[in-house]
C-alpha cells in the first residue's frame, strides 16, 4: 500500500515538473519572439529607411548610391527572414492550420505579382495537427524555396499545391506547368541543396521530378 502511494507521488512530481518546464519554455519563446520583433525588427526597418533617405543626397549613378541600394536590399531581406524566425518561435503558431494560413498568404502575394494562378487542395485533420518549432520552420522555409524557384525560374502559368495529413504523416505535392529543367545538371544548385537539407532536418523524404518543357513536381513527406 505504502509502496504504491510512494510510486504515485513520484509519478505526480515528475509530471508536475515536466509541466512546469513546458510552461517555462512557452513563456521564454513568447518573450524571445516579442524581443526580436520590437528590438531587432525595428533596427532593421530603420536601416532600410535611412538608406533610402541617404540615396537622395548622392548621385544616382555613383558608387555610394549602389552601396546604399545594397544596404537597403539586404536590410529588407533580413527583415523578411527575421519575420519568419519570429513567427516560427511564437508558441501561438504551433497549429498546422496557422502555418497553412501563412503559406497561403505568402504564395498568393508572390504569385499575384507575376500573374500566376495557384490552386490549393487539402485533406485530413489539419486544424488538429501540431508541429514543433523546428518542424514548422523547416517545412515553411522549404515551401518558400519551392515557390520562389517556380516564380523566378519556371515561367509557369499555374501552380497546384496538394497538402494532406493522414495519421502522423504530412505530405505536400507542388506542381507547376513551367519550362522544367534537367535535375541532374542542376544538382549542384543552392536551391535544390537547400530543399534536400530542409527535408533531412524534417527526417522526411523529398522527390524532385522535372523535365524540360514538362514542368516540375516536388513532393515532401514527413512524420510529425
C-alpha positions in Angstrom: 0.0 0.0 0.0 2.7 2.5 1.1 4.8 1.4 -1.9 2.0 2.2 -4.4 1.4 5.5 -2.7 5.1 6.4 -2.9 5.2 5.5 -6.6 2.1 7.6 -7.3 3.6 10.6 -5.5 6.9 10.2 -7.5 4.9 10.0 -10.8 2.9 13.0 -9.9 6.0 15.1 -9.0 7.7 14.1 -12.3 4.6 15.1 -14.2 4.3 18.4 -12.4 8.0 19.2 -13.0 7.7 18.4 -16.7 4.6 20.6 -17.0 6.3 23.5 -15.3 9.2 23.1 -17.7 6.8 23.2 -20.7 5.1 26.3 -19.3 8.5 27.9 -18.7 9.6 27.2 -22.3 6.4 28.6 -23.7 6.9 31.8 -21.8 10.5 32.0 -23.0 9.5 31.5 -26.6 6.9 34.3 -26.3 9.5 36.6 -24.7 12.1 36.0 -27.3 9.6 36.4 -30.1 8.5 39.8 -28.7 12.0 41.0 -28.1 13.1 40.1 -31.7 10.1 41.9 -33.1 10.5 45.0 -31.0 14.3 45.4 -31.0 15.9 43.7 -34.0 12.9 44.2 -36.3 12.8 48.0 -35.5 16.5 48.4 -36.0 16.5 46.7 -39.4 13.5 48.8 -40.5 15.4 51.9 -39.5 18.4 50.9 -41.5 16.2 50.4 -44.6 14.5 53.8 -44.2 17.8 55.6 -43.6 19.5 54.0 -46.6 16.6 55.2 -48.8 16.8 58.7 -47.4 20.6 58.8 -47.9 20.3 57.8 -51.5 18.6 61.2 -52.1 21.8 63.1 -51.2 24.1 61.3 -53.7 24.3 60.9 -57.4 22.1 58.1 -58.7 25.0 56.7 -60.7 27.6 56.9 -58.0 29.2 54.0 -56.1 27.7 55.4 -53.0 24.2 55.1 -54.4 25.0 51.5 -55.3 26.2 50.7 -51.8 23.1 52.3 -50.3 20.9 50.3 -52.6 22.6 47.1 -51.5 22.2 48.1 -47.8 18.5 48.7 -48.4 18.1 45.4 -50.2 20.0 43.4 -47.5 18.1 45.0 -44.7 14.7 44.2 -46.3 15.8 40.6 -46.9 16.9 40.5 -43.3 13.5 41.9 -42.2 11.7 39.1 -44.1 13.9 36.4 -42.7 13.6 37.8 -39.2 9.8 37.8 -39.6 9.9 34.1 -40.4 12.1 33.4 -37.4 9.8 35.4 -35.1 6.7 33.7 -36.4 8.3 30.2 -36.1 9.2 30.5 -32.4 5.9 32.1 -31.3 4.0 29.3 -29.5 0.7 30.7 -30.7 1.5 29.4 -34.2 2.2 25.7 -33.3 -1.0 24.6 -35.0 -0.6 23.4 -38.6 -3.7 25.4 -39.6 -1.8 28.6 -38.6 1.1 27.6 -40.8 -1.2 26.9 -43.7 -2.6 30.4 -43.5 0.9 31.9 -43.6 1.8 29.6 -46.5 -1.3 30.6 -48.5 -0.7 34.3 -47.8 2.9 34.2 -49.0 2.1 32.1 -52.1 -0.9 34.3 -53.0 1.0 37.6 -52.7 4.0 36.4 -54.7 2.1 34.7 -57.5 -0.4 37.5 -58.0 2.5 39.9 -58.7 3.6 37.5 -61.5 0.1 36.8 -62.8 0.4 33.1 -61.9 -2.7 31.1 -60.9 -2.4 29.0 -57.8 -4.7 26.1 -56.8 -4.9 24.6 -53.2 -6.2 21.2 -52.3 -6.0 20.0 -48.7 -7.3 16.9 -46.9 -7.0 15.5 -43.4 -7.4 17.0 -39.9 -5.1 19.9 -40.5 -6.7 22.0 -37.7 -5.8 19.5 -35.0 -2.3 18.8 -36.2 0.6 20.4 -34.4 4.2 20.8 -35.4 7.1 21.6 -33.1 9.1 24.8 -33.7 11.9 23.2 -35.8 9.4 21.2 -37.9 7.3 24.3 -38.6 10.4 26.4 -39.5 11.9 23.9 -41.9 8.6 23.0 -43.5 7.7 26.6 -44.2 11.2 27.5 -45.5 11.2 24.5 -47.8 7.8 25.5 -49.1 9.1 29.1 -49.7 12.1 27.7 -51.6 9.9 25.7 -53.9 7.5 28.6 -54.6 10.4 31.1 -55.1 12.1 28.7 -57.6 8.8 28.4 -59.6 8.4 32.2 -59.6 11.9 33.0 -60.6 12.9 30.3 -63.0 10.0 28.2 -64.3 7.9 30.8 -66.3 4.9 28.8 -65.1 1.3 30.0 -65.5 -0.2 27.6 -62.9 0.9 26.1 -59.6 -1.1 23.3 -57.9 -0.5 22.5 -54.2 -1.9 19.4 -52.5 -1.4 19.2 -48.7 -2.6 16.1 -46.8 -2.4 14.9 -43.2 -3.0 11.3 -42.5 -2.3 9.6 -39.2 1.1 11.0 -38.2 2.2 11.8 -41.7 2.1 15.1 -43.6 2.6 15.2 -47.3 2.7 18.1 -49.8 2.8 17.9 -53.5 3.7 21.0 -55.5 3.4 21.0 -59.3 4.0 23.8 -61.8 3.5 23.8 -65.6 6.7 25.8 -66.3 9.6 25.1 -68.6 11.2 22.5 -66.3 14.9 21.7 -66.0 17.5 19.0 -66.1 17.6 17.8 -62.4 21.0 16.1 -62.9 22.6 19.2 -64.4 21.1 21.4 -61.6 22.0 19.0 -58.8 24.7 21.4 -57.5 22.3 24.4 -57.3 21.8 26.0 -54.0 18.0 25.8 -54.2 17.9 22.1 -54.6 20.5 21.6 -51.9 18.5 23.8 -49.5 15.3 21.8 -50.1 17.1 18.5 -49.5 18.7 19.8 -46.4 15.3 21.0 -45.0 13.8 17.6 -45.8 16.6 15.9 -44.0 16.1 18.1 -40.9 12.5 17.1 -41.0 13.6 13.4 -41.2 11.4 13.2 -44.3 11.6 12.2 -47.9 11.6 14.6 -50.9 11.4 13.9 -54.6 12.1 16.5 -57.3 10.9 15.5 -60.7 11.4 17.8 -63.7 11.9 17.6 -67.5 12.5 20.4 -69.9 9.2 21.6 -71.3 7.1 19.5 -68.8 7.2 21.4 -65.6 8.3 20.5 -62.2 6.9 18.4 -59.3 8.2 18.5 -55.7 6.8 16.0 -53.2 7.7 16.1 -49.5 6.6 13.5 -46.9 7.5 13.5 -43.2 6.2 12.4 -39.8 5.2 14.8 -37.0 
